[in-house]
Amino acid sequence: MSLGFGGDVAEFYAEYRRGYPPEVIEVLRETFALTPDDTALDIGCGTGQLTLPLAARLGHVVGLDPEPDMLRLARRTAERHGVANALWVLGADTDVPALGALLGPRRPALAAIGQALHWMRHEQLFAVLSALLRTGGGVAVVANGAPAWQQDSAWSRALRGALEEHFGTELKDSCGTAARDRERYAAALAAAGFTDVRHTEIRYAETLTFDRLVGGVCSTVPEDLLPAPEDRPASAGHIRRALPPAATFTEDVRVSVLTGRIAAPATGTGAGTGTGTGTDGDTAAPRP
């Protein structure tokens, strides 16, 4: 199954998608008591923006993605950085049960989904993961900031207008980054038996050049809608004319980390597991 992120889209993704700040990995390490002996799954791994930082802290990481070009570029980046403990597997969220069977008794400590859960059947996936992960481990749903055209700034609103004019459609999809998405995912984690469901936000500012801004947008456009190479200068010019006349653009990046843990089995009578929730749609052309 391909979601249209192959070819040049995957190349844009590898070059222009921002990585995750170190604080994300630290939240995961503390929440799930991760050790260098642990294994993690990165489901919908893309080109490895989350997989590779996890590999630096854990024994093994499995990056799973349905797009061959994404995995090819992830493997290339891993090799360039000397990462030898990451395994890249072609597959979707529906392949997680088979992957779990292959792992056998070595239960993963973590299943991470970075900026990809909106493509998946999350209720079914959480149910599978609740039986797959080790006690004390769990699921982390990480949203790496709102799309560039969905932010509260003049340049973002201008970008949205230019893209809506280009694609001839209203861009409303939150791509799993909105508060309503987190609330929905948190409820599904609790329903699947995960405990201590909580939300952590990591906030920072990032300055983008115009080229990085356009490259990031191109990483979200389905392959069949991406302008041909000869048409890209004109498309970039259309965006440039729509934006304020600035050399750089500042993003207020709000990284959302939603976690749910696998509790130890209750012992004795009257014991139970409580679930706490600490949380703070639509389809369009670009789709992170």
WOSULBEL-V869265 format. One record per residue. NEAR is the number of other ideal C-beta (glycine too) atoms within 12 Angstrom. Layout:
# WOSULBEL-V869265
NEAR, NEAR
This chain:
# WOSULBEL-V869265
18, 21, 29, 26, 42, 28, 27, 27, 37, 37, 26, 36, 44, 36, 23, 29, 37, 31, 30, 35, 26, 18, 21, 38, 35, 19, 30, 41, 28, 20, 33, 36, 19, 36, 19, 17, 17, 31, 38, 50, 50, 49, 46, 45, 48, 47, 43, 42, 39, 47, 47, 38, 35, 44, 37, 26, 33, 34, 23, 31, 40, 40, 46, 43, 44, 29, 36, 22, 29, 42, 35, 26, 36, 40, 28, 22, 32, 31, 16, 14, 18, 12, 26, 15, 25, 37, 31, 35, 32, 24, 30, 27, 36, 20, 24, 36, 20, 17, 30, 30, 15, 20, 25, 11, 11, 22, 26, 43, 39, 48, 54, 53, 47, 50, 43, 42, 39, 32, 30, 34, 17, 36, 20, 19, 37, 38, 22, 29, 42, 32, 21, 37, 41, 31, 22, 26, 38, 44, 50, 49, 47, 47, 40, 38, 39, 30, 38, 44, 44, 35, 27, 15, 24, 17, 30, 31, 21, 26, 37, 33, 21, 29, 38, 23, 20, 30, 27, 11, 18, 17, 33, 20, 28, 30, 32, 36, 35, 25, 21, 17, 30, 35, 24, 25, 40, 35, 22, 33, 42, 32, 21, 30, 29, 42, 32, 29, 37, 31, 31, 29, 27, 24, 19, 20, 16, 24, 18, 30, 19, 26, 21, 24, 40, 35, 28, 36, 45, 40, 38, 38, 36, 27, 26, 16, 26, 32, 27, 15, 15, 8, 15, 21, 15, 15, 26, 25, 17, 24, 36, 25, 18, 28, 32, 21, 13, 17, 16, 18, 33, 22, 31, 23, 30, 29, 36, 40, 45, 46, 42, 44, 38, 34, 26, 14, 13, 14, 10, 7, 6, 6, 11, 13, 21, 15, 22, 19, 25, 23, 29, 20, 18, 19, 17, 28, 31, 36, 37, 42
